[in-house]
């Protein structure tokens, strides 16, 4: 770390926030280049086996990612700040080695390789988040961080498609060989940029006294503290976990199977389309949720974030009702905005303001990894369903699109109920905020 740079950033609040947002956005954006480019491939070349099916490959990576979230509940919540940067570089290095194995190992061992690729990547978000939480502008900073994974999903698929075209046309590889090498080649392009972004994160100074007074000090958590927090807010966290689980399934299906959804709607897809539609969604989400940092009262901000989540479900329903009036890309943008509003609200505001309000000893990373692990477990279950459940119909793409619409309707209805329960619970179930300077509330913080 550079003491001079940290002192300079601490003296200039605007530059500090811009530096932190840029570093977090770019670090997580580049992480996606090790995770998502392979989803641009169809893995449907003639003669390939069951183990080469896209759903199997996606499932293997998601299972690794899910296990990473479980591991992260402990690792991320206990990680000392001074070790975060080195941990990030190590995790990305391990993921890139796994992509090399994906390219060279014969079937079915390449499925194990993509599982090993997902295993380290699930902990990256929590480590990056640790550099941003507990600040007066945390919502704006984390909105920028979340914009990275909204944009990166589309950009990664575009990078993957361009890399496939290069390998098949310029390098004369067969389609099946190009699909196996494409993730490694795409990741190699972003190794150095990721290291630079991680160095930038390591220069971000910790929250100052004013941050701590307004948002509370954030610290590593013991097993006892983690258990007490879950028991203390069980009903509210359970309701949040339910709607977060449902939204995780839908946004993951939209992200991983965007080509199938668009083809099912009759769209002709260009590589740049993925990046374009997700950029629109990210800009909308960043503005709406970044502005919640302007609300100083932690209780009001917590309630507002849950209200925004309910508005997101309404936007999702509107996209389903107005599908015939929208272009395929317009539908993907609108439903993406509706799904990402509650998904990102949990990341940016809900847990940040809950800890600030109650002044519990803890960090966002722990709560995020609890709900993330539950959400990704549900997504794994969906991916492992028999193909007939997802693809029964006149053609695989049309069937997938029609079933996706049905899932959206079902999940939206349940999510609205869960979000209302959480809103009522956190509006009336918490006592008055602890005085500034109090770190640990009494165990009977709930009425």
Secondary structure, 3 states (H helix, E strand, C coil): CCHHHHHHHHHCHHHHHHHHHHHHHHHHHHHHCCCCHHHHCCCCCCCCCHHHCHHHHHHHHHHHHHHHHHHHHHHHHHCCHHHHHHHHHHHHHHHHHHHHHHHHCCCCHHHHHHHHHHHHHCCHHHHHHHCCCCCCCHHHHHHHHHHHHHHHHHHHHHHHHHHHHHHHHHCCCCHHHHHHHHHHHHHHCCHHHHHHHHHHHHCCCCCCHHHHHHHCCCCCCCHHHHHHHHHHCHHHHHHHHHHHHHHHHHHHHHHHCHHHHHHHCCCCCCHHHHHHHHHHHHHHHHHHHHHHHHCCCHHHHHHHHHHHHHHHHHHHHHHHHCHHHCCHHHHHHHHHHHHHHHHHHHHHHHHHHHHHHHCCCCCHHHHHHHHHHHHHHHHHHHHCCCHHHHHCCCCHHHHHHHHHHHHHHHHHHHHHHHHHHHHHHHHHCECCCCCCCCCCCCCCCEC
